[in-house]
């Protein structure tokens, strides 16, 4: 199954929606964990944005996250990681295409998920813009 990228405009809109809904700065940029390409937003250490999503912010980045406990119909996360120098949107595998893929921009260019790598925070050496479908 080929994973496709979430359209860039939708990705940015999703991140801005989550981020601008509010939240307080926490000790770290991310309260979520990803297992088998499904995000867990770790609600206990996050700020709920009216039940739609969970927002995290810290000195090394920010993240907006939606999982099966949130009201947003697409599960995944939007991340800006200032420490590692990238921005990404990563949809859960359980989402319908194209919202089950990821797109990432970093110092080496644009990357999207493929069969081998479905994690936007993993090594991107095998993922390029040609994977963006």
DSSP file (Angstrom, degrees, kcal/mol; ACC not computed):
  #  RESIDUE AA STRUCTURE BP1 BP2  ACC     N-H-->O    O-->H-N    N-H-->O    O-->H-N    TCO  KAPPA ALPHA  PHI   PSI    X-CA   Y-CA   Z-CA
    1    1 A X              0   0    0      0, 0.0     2,-0.4     0, 0.0     0, 0.0   0.000 360.0 360.0 360.0 120.8    0.0    0.0    0.0
    2    2 A X        -     0   0    0    112,-0.1     2,-0.4   113,-0.0   112,-0.1  -0.660 360.0-140.4 -82.7 131.7    1.6    3.3   -1.0
    3    3 A X        -     0   0    0     -2,-0.4     2,-0.3   110,-0.1   112,-0.1  -0.768  17.1-155.1 -92.9 136.3    1.2    6.1    1.5
    4    4 A X        -     0   0    0     -2,-0.4    97,-0.2   129,-0.1     2,-0.2  -0.742  19.8-101.6-110.9 159.8    0.5    9.5    0.1
    5    5 A X        -     0   0    0    127,-0.6     2,-0.4    -2,-0.3    98,-0.1  -0.463  31.0-114.7 -78.0 147.1    1.2   12.9    1.5
    6    6 A X        -     0   0    0     83,-0.3     5,-0.1    -2,-0.2    93,-0.1  -0.689  50.7 -94.0 -73.7 132.1   -1.4   15.0    3.1
    7    7 A X     >  -     0   0    0     -2,-0.4     4,-2.4     1,-0.1     3,-0.2  -0.203  32.5-125.4 -52.4 137.7   -1.8   18.1    0.9
    8    8 A X  H  > S+     0   0    0      1,-0.2     4,-2.7     2,-0.2     5,-0.2   0.864 107.1  51.5 -57.1 -43.2    0.4   20.9    2.1
    9    9 A X  H  > S+     0   0    0      1,-0.2     4,-2.3     2,-0.2    -1,-0.2   0.905 112.1  47.0 -63.6 -40.2   -2.4   23.5    2.4
   10   10 A X  H  > S+     0   0    0     -3,-0.2     4,-2.6     2,-0.2    -1,-0.2   0.890 111.6  52.5 -66.9 -38.2   -4.5   21.1    4.5
   11   11 A X  H  X S+     0   0    0     -4,-2.4     4,-2.5     2,-0.2    -2,-0.2   0.946 111.6  44.2 -61.8 -49.9   -1.5   20.3    6.6
   12   12 A X  H  X S+     0   0    0     -4,-2.7     4,-2.8     1,-0.2     5,-0.2   0.907 113.8  51.0 -62.8 -42.2   -0.8   23.9    7.4
   13   13 A X  H  X S+     0   0    0     -4,-2.3     4,-2.6    -5,-0.2    -1,-0.2   0.915 110.1  49.8 -61.4 -43.6   -4.4   24.6    8.0
   14   14 A X  H  X S+     0   0    0     -4,-2.6     4,-2.3     2,-0.2    -2,-0.2   0.933 112.7  46.6 -61.0 -47.4   -4.7   21.7   10.4
   15   15 A X  H  X S+     0   0    0     -4,-2.5     4,-3.2     1,-0.2     5,-0.3   0.936 114.1  47.1 -61.9 -46.8   -1.6   22.8   12.3
   16   16 A X  H  X S+     0   0    0     -4,-2.8     4,-2.7     1,-0.2    -1,-0.2   0.894 110.1  53.7 -63.9 -39.2   -2.7   26.4   12.6
   17   17 A X  H  X S+     0   0    0     -4,-2.6     4,-0.7    -5,-0.2    -1,-0.2   0.954 115.9  38.8 -57.5 -50.9   -6.2   25.4   13.6
   18   18 A X  H >< S+     0   0    0     -4,-2.3     3,-0.7     1,-0.2     4,-0.3   0.949 119.0  46.2 -65.4 -49.8   -4.8   23.3   16.5
   19   19 A X  H >< S+     0   0    0     -4,-3.2     3,-1.1     1,-0.2    -2,-0.2   0.885 112.7  48.3 -65.5 -41.0   -2.0   25.7   17.5
   20   20 A X  H 3< S+     0   0    0     -4,-2.7    -1,-0.2    -5,-0.3    -2,-0.2   0.602  91.5  79.3 -78.7 -10.2   -4.1   28.8   17.5
   21   21 A X  T << S-     0   0    0     -4,-0.7    -1,-0.2    -3,-0.7    -2,-0.2   0.630 107.1-107.7 -72.8 -10.4   -6.9   27.3   19.5
   22   22 A X    <   +     0   0    0     -3,-1.1    -1,-0.3    -4,-0.3     2,-0.2  -0.436  49.4 163.3 115.1 174.2   -4.8   27.9   22.5
   23   23 A X        -     0   0    0     -2,-0.1     2,-0.3    -3,-0.1    33,-0.1  -0.683  34.3-101.2 147.5 159.9   -2.7   26.1   25.1
   24   24 A X        -     0   0    0     31,-0.2    33,-0.4    -2,-0.2     2,-0.3  -0.763  41.9 -95.7-108.2 156.6    0.0   26.7   27.6
   25   25 A X        -     0   0    0     -2,-0.3     2,-0.2    31,-0.1    33,-0.2  -0.517  43.1-164.8 -70.5 131.8    3.7   26.0   27.3
   26   26 A X        -     0   0    0     31,-3.4    33,-0.2     2,-0.3    20,-0.0  -0.589  36.7 -96.5-109.2 175.3    4.7   22.7   28.7
   27   27 A X  S    S+     0   0    0     -2,-0.2    32,-0.3    31,-0.1     2,-0.3   0.793 106.4  29.3 -65.1 -28.5    8.2   21.4   29.6
   28   28 A X  S    S-     0   0    0     29,-0.2    29,-0.4    30,-0.1    -2,-0.3  -0.832  78.1-120.0-129.8 167.7    8.5   19.6   26.3
   29   29 A X  S    S+     0   0    0     -2,-0.3     2,-0.4     1,-0.1    27,-0.2   0.662  93.1  42.5 -82.2 -15.0    7.3   20.1   22.7
   30   30 A X        +     0   0    0      1,-0.1    -1,-0.1    32,-0.1    25,-0.0  -0.988  40.4 174.4-140.2 131.5    5.5   16.7   22.4
   31   31 A X        +     0   0    0     -2,-0.4     2,-0.2    10,-0.1    14,-0.2   0.293  62.0  95.3-108.2   7.0    3.2   14.7   24.6
   32   32 A X        -     0   0    0     11,-0.1     2,-0.3     7,-0.0     9,-0.2  -0.612  52.5-160.5-103.1 159.4    2.4   12.1   22.0
   33   33 A X  E     -A   40   0A   0      7,-2.0     7,-2.7    -2,-0.2     2,-0.5  -0.971  11.0-144.5-130.3 147.4    3.8    8.7   21.2
   34   34 A X  E     +A   39   0A   0     -2,-0.3     2,-0.4     5,-0.2     5,-0.2  -0.966  19.5 173.6-118.1 127.0    3.5    6.8   17.9
   35   35 A X  E >  S-A   38   0A   0      3,-2.3     3,-1.2    -2,-0.5    -2,-0.0  -0.997  74.3 -10.7-131.6 127.3    3.1    3.0   17.8
   36   36 A X  T 3  S-     0   0    0     -2,-0.4    57,-0.2     1,-0.3    -1,-0.1   0.869 128.1 -58.4  52.1  40.7    2.4    1.1   14.6
   37   37 A X  T 3  S+     0   0    0      1,-0.2    56,-2.5    55,-0.1     2,-0.4   0.784 114.0 116.5  60.4  32.2    1.7    4.5   12.9
   38   38 A X  E <   -A   35   0A   0     -3,-1.2    -3,-2.3    54,-0.2     2,-0.2  -0.998  59.2-136.5-127.6 126.6   -1.1    5.3   15.3
   39   39 A X  E     -A   34   0A   0     -2,-0.4     2,-0.5    -5,-0.2    29,-0.4  -0.574  10.3-161.3 -86.9 144.5   -0.6    8.4   17.6
   40   40 A X  E     -A   33   0A   0     -7,-2.7    -7,-2.0    -2,-0.2    27,-0.0  -0.982   8.3-157.0-120.6 114.4   -1.5    8.5   21.3
   41   41 A X        -     0   0    0     -2,-0.5     4,-0.1    -9,-0.2   -10,-0.1   0.533  23.5-133.1 -75.5  -6.6   -1.8   12.1   22.3
   42   42 A X    >   -     0   0    0      1,-0.1     3,-1.8    -9,-0.1    -1,-0.1   0.972  23.2-167.6  53.5  63.3   -1.1   11.5   26.0
   43   43 A X  G >  S+     0   0    0      1,-0.3     3,-1.4     2,-0.2    -1,-0.1   0.743  75.3  70.0 -56.2 -28.9   -4.0   13.6   27.2
   44   44 A X  G 3  S+     0   0    0      1,-0.3    -1,-0.3   -13,-0.1    -2,-0.1   0.766 106.7  36.6 -64.4 -25.5   -2.7   13.7   30.8
   45   45 A X  G <  S+     0   0    0     -3,-1.8    -1,-0.3   -14,-0.2     2,-0.2   0.037 110.1  74.5-116.1  27.4    0.2   16.0   30.0
   46   46 A X  S <  S-     0   0    0     -3,-1.4     2,-0.5    10,-0.1    10,-0.2  -0.759  77.2-109.7-131.1 176.1   -1.4   18.2   27.3
   47   47 A X  E     -B   55   0B   0      8,-1.6     8,-2.7    -2,-0.2     2,-0.3  -0.949  31.4-133.0-109.8 123.3   -3.8   21.0   27.0
   48   48 A X  E     -B   54   0B   0     -2,-0.5     2,-1.0     6,-0.2     6,-0.2  -0.573   5.4-147.1 -75.6 134.3   -7.2   20.2   25.4
   49   49 A X  E >> S-B   53   0B   0      4,-3.1     3,-2.0    -2,-0.3     4,-0.6  -0.714  75.9 -55.2-100.1  78.8   -8.3   22.6   22.6
   50   50 A X  T 34 S-     0   0    0     -2,-1.0    -1,-0.1     1,-0.3     4,-0.1   0.770  97.7 -65.9  56.7  30.4  -12.0   22.4   23.3
   51   51 A X  T 34 S+     0   0    0      2,-0.4    20,-2.8     1,-0.1    -1,-0.3   0.410 122.6 100.3  76.6  -3.6  -11.9   18.6   22.9
   52   52 A X  T <4 S-     0   0    0     -3,-2.0    20,-1.4     1,-0.2     2,-0.3   0.876  95.0 -21.4 -80.8 -39.2  -11.0   18.9   19.3
   53   53 A X  E  <  -B   49   0B   0     -4,-0.6    -4,-3.1    18,-0.1     2,-0.4  -0.921  63.4-107.3-157.8 176.2   -7.3   18.3   19.7
   54   54 A X  E     -BC  48  65B   0     11,-3.0    11,-2.9    -2,-0.3     2,-0.4  -0.962  29.2-151.7-120.1 137.5   -4.4   18.4   22.2
   55   55 A X  E     -BC  47  64B   0     -8,-2.7    -8,-1.6    -2,-0.4     2,-0.4  -0.906  12.2-177.4-118.8 135.9   -1.8   21.1   22.1
   56   56 A X  E     + C   0  63B   0      7,-3.1     7,-2.5    -2,-0.4     2,-0.3  -0.970   4.9 174.4-127.1 142.6    1.8   21.0   23.2
   57   57 A X  E     + C   0  62B   0    -29,-0.4   -31,-3.4   -33,-0.4     2,-0.3  -0.992   8.0 149.5-148.7 145.0    4.4   23.7   23.2
   58   58 A X  E >   - C   0  61B   0      3,-2.6     3,-1.4    -2,-0.3   -31,-0.1  -0.928  59.3 -81.2-159.3-179.8    7.9   24.0   24.5
   59   59 A X  T 3  S+     0   0    0    -32,-0.3     3,-0.1    -2,-0.3   -31,-0.1   0.746 125.1  46.3 -66.4 -23.4   11.3   25.7   23.9
   60   60 A X  T 3  S-     0   0    0      1,-0.2    22,-1.4    22,-0.1    23,-1.3   0.231 125.1 -53.6-106.6  16.1   12.2   23.2   21.3
   61   61 A X  E <   -CD  58  81B   0     -3,-1.4    -3,-2.6    20,-0.3     2,-0.3  -0.939  49.7 -98.8 150.6-168.9    9.0   23.1   19.3
   62   62 A X  E     -CD  57  80B   0     18,-2.1    18,-2.7    -2,-0.3     2,-0.3  -0.982  21.7-166.6-149.3 154.8    5.2   22.7   19.2
   63   63 A X  E     -CD  56  79B   0     -7,-2.5    -7,-3.1    -2,-0.3     2,-0.4  -0.996  10.9-161.1-147.3 140.9    2.8   20.0   18.4
   64   64 A X  E     -CD  55  78B   0     14,-2.3    14,-2.6    -2,-0.3     2,-0.4  -0.982  24.4-172.8-116.0 135.1   -0.9   19.7   17.8
   65   65 A X  E     -CD  54  77B   0    -11,-2.9   -11,-3.0    -2,-0.4     2,-0.4  -0.976  17.4-176.1-136.6 141.3   -2.3   16.2   18.1
   66   66 A X  E     + D   0  76B   0     10,-2.8    10,-2.7    -2,-0.4     2,-0.2  -0.994  16.1 160.6-135.1 129.2   -5.6   14.4   17.5
   67   67 A X    >   -     0   0    0     -2,-0.4     3,-2.0     8,-0.2     5,-0.1  -0.615  60.6 -67.6-131.1-165.9   -6.3   10.7   18.3
   68   68 A X  T 3  S+     0   0    0    -29,-0.4   -28,-0.1     1,-0.3     7,-0.0   0.553 128.9  58.4 -69.5  -4.0   -9.3    8.5   18.8
   69   69 A X  T 3  S+     0   0    0    -17,-0.0    -1,-0.3     0, 0.0     2,-0.2   0.489  95.5  79.2 -97.0  -5.3  -10.2   10.4   22.1
   70   70 A X  S <  S-     0   0    0     -3,-2.0   -18,-0.2     2,-0.2   -17,-0.1  -0.626  81.4-125.3-102.9 162.3  -10.4   13.8   20.3
   71   71 A X  S    S+     0   0    0    -20,-2.8   -19,-0.2    -2,-0.2     2,-0.1   0.645  76.4 107.7 -81.2 -15.4  -13.3   15.2   18.3
   72   72 A X        -     0   0    0    -20,-1.4    -2,-0.2   -21,-0.2   -21,-0.0  -0.441  69.9-137.3 -66.0 134.6  -11.3   15.9   15.1
   73   73 A X  S    S+     0   0    0     -2,-0.1     2,-0.5     2,-0.0    -1,-0.1   0.613  85.6  64.0 -73.7 -11.0  -12.2   13.4   12.4
   74   74 A X  S    S-     0   0    0     21,-0.1     2,-0.4     2,-0.0    -2,-0.1  -0.958  75.8-145.7-114.5 127.4   -8.6   12.8   11.3
   75   75 A X        +     0   0    0     -2,-0.5    17,-2.6    17,-0.1     2,-0.3  -0.741  51.9  75.0 -92.2 138.7   -6.1   11.3   13.7
   76   76 A X  E     -DE  66  91B   0    -10,-2.7   -10,-2.8    -2,-0.4     2,-0.3  -0.972  64.8 -90.9 156.8-164.8   -2.4   12.4   13.6
   77   77 A X  E     -DE  65  90B   0     13,-2.2    13,-3.0    -2,-0.3     2,-0.4  -0.981   7.9-148.8-144.2 154.7   -0.1   15.2   14.6
   78   78 A X  E     -DE  64  89B   0    -14,-2.6   -14,-2.3    -2,-0.3     2,-0.4  -0.997  30.1-174.7-121.6 126.6    1.4   18.4   13.2
   79   79 A X  E     -DE  63  88B   0      9,-3.1     9,-2.7    -2,-0.4     2,-0.5  -0.957  26.8-169.1-131.0 138.9    4.9   19.1   14.6
   80   80 A X  E     -DE  62  87B   0    -18,-2.7   -18,-2.1    -2,-0.4     2,-0.8  -0.977  16.8-169.9-119.7 113.5    7.4   21.9   14.4
   81   81 A X  E  >> +DE  61  86B   0      5,-3.3     5,-1.8    -2,-0.5     4,-1.3  -0.861  11.7 178.0-109.7  99.5   10.7   20.6   15.9
   82   82 A X  T  45S+     0   0    0    -22,-1.4   -21,-0.2    -2,-0.8    -1,-0.2   0.808  80.6  55.7 -70.8 -29.4   13.1   23.5   16.4
   83   83 A X  T  45S+     0   0    0    -23,-1.3    -1,-0.2     1,-0.2   -22,-0.1   0.928 119.5  29.3 -69.7 -46.4   15.8   21.2   18.0
   84   84 A X  T  45S-     0   0    0    -24,-0.3    -2,-0.2     2,-0.1    -1,-0.2   0.511 110.4-122.8 -93.0  -6.3   15.9   18.7   15.1
   85   85 A X  T  <5 +     0   0    0     -4,-1.3    22,-0.6     1,-0.2     2,-0.3   0.919  65.1 109.9  72.9  48.0   15.0   21.4   12.5
   86   86 A X  E   < -EF  81 106B   0     -5,-1.8    -5,-3.3    20,-0.2     2,-0.4  -0.984  48.9-150.9-147.7 161.3   11.9   20.1   10.8
   87   87 A X  E     +EF  80 105B   0     18,-2.2    18,-2.7    -2,-0.3     2,-0.3  -0.992  29.2 166.0-127.8 139.4    8.1   20.6   10.4
   88   88 A X  E     -EF  79 104B   0     -9,-2.7    -9,-3.1    -2,-0.4     2,-0.4  -0.992  32.1-151.0-151.2 154.9    5.8   17.7    9.6
   89   89 A X  E     -EF  78 103B   0     14,-2.3    14,-2.1    -2,-0.3     2,-0.4  -0.999  22.1-173.5-125.3 132.4    2.2   16.6    9.5
   90   90 A X  E     -EF  77 102B   0    -13,-3.0   -13,-2.2    -2,-0.4     2,-0.3  -0.956   6.4-159.1-135.5 111.8    1.7   12.9   10.1
   91   91 A X  E     -E   76   0B   0     10,-3.0   -15,-0.3    -2,-0.4     9,-0.1  -0.647  27.8-104.4 -91.6 147.2   -1.6   11.1    9.7
   92   92 A X    >   -     0   0    0    -17,-2.6     3,-1.5    -2,-0.3   -54,-0.2  -0.301  24.7-119.6 -66.2 151.7   -2.5    7.8   11.4
   93   93 A X  T 3  S+     0   0    0    -56,-2.5    -1,-0.1     1,-0.3   -55,-0.1   0.752 111.4  65.0 -62.5 -25.0   -2.6    4.6    9.2
   94   94 A X  T 3  S+     0   0    0    -57,-0.3    -1,-0.3     5,-0.1     6,-0.1   0.600  83.8  96.0 -77.1 -10.6   -6.2    4.2   10.1
   95   95 A X  S <  S-     0   0    0     -3,-1.5     2,-0.1     4,-0.2     5,-0.1  -0.418  85.9-103.7 -73.5 154.4   -7.2    7.4    8.3
   96   96 A X    >   -     0   0    0      3,-0.1     3,-1.4     1,-0.1     4,-0.1  -0.458  63.1 -55.1 -70.9 151.6   -8.5    7.3    4.7
   97   97 A X  T 3  S+     0   0    0      1,-0.3    -1,-0.1     2,-0.2   -92,-0.1  -0.416 121.9  22.0 -63.5 144.6   -6.0    8.3    2.0
   98   98 A X  T >  S+     0   0    0    -94,-0.1     3,-1.4   -93,-0.1    -1,-0.3  -0.971 118.6  61.7 -91.5   7.2   -4.4   10.8    1.7
   99   99 A X  T <  S+     0   0    0     -3,-1.4    -2,-0.2     1,-0.3    -4,-0.2   0.392  92.1  70.8 -76.2   6.1   -4.7   11.6    5.4
  100  100 A X  T 3  S+     0   0    0     -4,-0.1    -1,-0.3    -5,-0.1    -3,-0.1   0.324  90.9  70.2-100.9   7.4   -2.8    8.4    6.3
  101  101 A X  S <  S-     0   0    0     -3,-1.4   -10,-3.0   -97,-0.2     2,-0.3  -0.290  72.9-126.9-104.7-168.1    0.5    9.6    5.0
  102  102 A X  E     -F   90   0B   0    -12,-0.2    11,-1.2    -2,-0.1     2,-0.4  -0.987   9.2-160.9-142.6 157.0    3.0   12.2    6.1
  103  103 A X  E     -FG  89 112B   0    -14,-2.1   -14,-2.3    -2,-0.3     2,-0.4  -0.996  14.8-177.3-133.7 139.5    4.8   15.2    4.7
  104  104 A X  E     -FG  88 111B   0      7,-2.7     7,-2.8    -2,-0.4     2,-0.4  -0.994  12.6-162.1-139.6 141.7    8.0   16.7    6.2
  105  105 A X  E     +FG  87 110B   0    -18,-2.7   -18,-2.2    -2,-0.4     2,-0.2  -0.996  27.0 146.2-124.3 128.5   10.2   19.6    5.4
  106  106 A X  E >   -FG  86 109B   0      3,-2.3     3,-1.8    -2,-0.4   -20,-0.2  -0.770  64.7 -69.0-143.4-169.7   13.7   19.9    6.8
  107  107 A X  T 3  S+     0   0    0    -22,-0.6     3,-0.1     1,-0.3   -21,-0.1   0.665 129.2  51.4 -63.3 -17.6   17.1   21.2    5.8
  108  108 A X  T 3  S-     0   0    0      1,-0.3     2,-0.3     3,-0.0    -1,-0.3   0.459 117.7-102.5 -99.3  -2.5   17.5   18.5    3.2
  109  109 A X  E <   -G  106   0B   0     -3,-1.8    -3,-2.3    19,-0.1     2,-0.4  -0.878  60.1 -17.9 126.6-155.5   14.2   19.1    1.5
  110  110 A X  E     -G  105   0B   0     -2,-0.3     2,-0.3    -5,-0.2    19,-0.3  -0.767  54.7-177.1 -97.7 138.1   10.7   17.6    1.3
  111  111 A X  E     -G  104   0B   0     -7,-2.8    -7,-2.7    -2,-0.4     2,-0.3  -0.977   5.2-173.8-133.6 146.8   10.0   14.1    2.4
  112  112 A X  E     -G  103   0B   0     16,-0.8    -9,-0.2    -2,-0.3    16,-0.2  -0.951  32.2 -92.9-136.4 159.3    6.9   11.9    2.4
  113  113 A X        +     0   0    0    -11,-1.2     2,-0.2    -2,-0.3     5,-0.2  -0.231  39.8 175.6 -69.7 157.6    6.2    8.5    3.8
  114  114 A X        -     0   0    0      3,-2.2  -112,-0.1  -112,-0.1  -110,-0.1  -0.811  51.3 -75.7-144.4-173.7    6.5    5.2    1.8
  115  115 A X  S    S+     0   0    0     -2,-0.2     3,-0.2     1,-0.2    -2,-0.0   0.850 128.8  45.4 -58.1 -36.4    6.1    1.5    2.6
  116  116 A X  S    S+     0   0    0      1,-0.2     2,-0.5    10,-0.1    -1,-0.2   0.877 120.5  33.0 -78.6 -39.1    9.4    1.3    4.4
  117  117 A X        +     0   0    0     -5,-0.1    -3,-2.2     9,-0.1    -1,-0.2  -0.962  51.2 160.6-126.7 115.9    9.1    4.5    6.5
  118  118 A X        +     0   0    0     -2,-0.5     2,-0.5    -5,-0.2    -5,-0.1   0.067  55.3  90.6-116.4  21.8    5.8    5.6    7.9
  119  119 A X    >   -     0   0    0      4,-0.1     3,-1.5     1,-0.1   -17,-0.1  -0.963  57.9-159.2-125.9 115.5    7.2    7.9   10.7
  120  120 A X  T 3  S+     0   0    0     -2,-0.5    -1,-0.1     1,-0.3     4,-0.0   0.667  94.4  54.9 -68.1 -15.7    7.9   11.5   10.0
  121  121 A X  T 3  S+     0   0    0      2,-0.1    -1,-0.3   -17,-0.0     3,-0.1   0.474  94.1  89.7 -95.2  -1.8   10.3   11.7   13.0
  122  122 A X  S <  S-     0   0    0     -3,-1.5     2,-0.1     1,-0.2    -5,-0.0  -0.232  98.2 -58.4 -84.9 177.0   12.5    8.8   11.8
  123  123 A X        -     0   0    0      1,-0.1     3,-0.3    -2,-0.0    -1,-0.2  -0.355  46.3-164.2 -55.6 129.3   15.5    8.8    9.5
  124  124 A X    >   +     0   0    0      1,-0.2     3,-1.9     2,-0.1    -1,-0.1   0.272  56.4 109.9-103.3   9.6   14.5   10.4    6.2
  125  125 A X  T 3  S+     0   0    0      1,-0.3    -1,-0.2   -14,-0.0    -2,-0.0   0.781  85.2  43.1 -61.1 -26.4   17.5    9.3    4.0
  126  126 A X  T 3  S+     0   0    0     -3,-0.3     2,-0.5     2,-0.0    -1,-0.3   0.399 103.1  79.2 -97.0   3.5   15.2    6.9    2.1
  127  127 A X    <   +     0   0    0     -3,-1.9     2,-0.2   -11,-0.1   -14,-0.1  -0.946  54.6 161.2-118.4 129.4   12.3    9.3    1.7
  128  128 A X    >   -     0   0    0     -2,-0.5     3,-1.5   -16,-0.2   -16,-0.8  -0.723  56.9 -85.5-132.7-178.4   12.2   12.1   -0.9
  129  129 A X  G >  S+     0   0    0    -19,-0.3     3,-1.8     1,-0.3   -18,-0.1   0.743 119.5  70.8 -63.0 -23.7    9.7   14.4   -2.6
  130  130 A X  G >  S+     0   0    0      1,-0.3     3,-0.8   -20,-0.2    -1,-0.3   0.746  89.9  61.7 -67.5 -20.2    9.1   11.6   -5.2
  131  131 A X  G <  S+     0   0    0     -3,-1.5    -1,-0.3     1,-0.2    -2,-0.2   0.518  80.4  87.4 -77.6  -4.7    7.3    9.6   -2.4
  132  132 A X  G <         0   0    0     -3,-1.8  -127,-0.6    -4,-0.1    -1,-0.2   0.469 360.0 360.0 -79.4   0.1    4.8   12.4   -2.2
  133  133 A X    <         0   0    0     -3,-0.8    -1,-0.1  -129,-0.1    -3,-0.1   0.472 360.0 360.0  70.8 360.0    2.7   10.9   -4.9
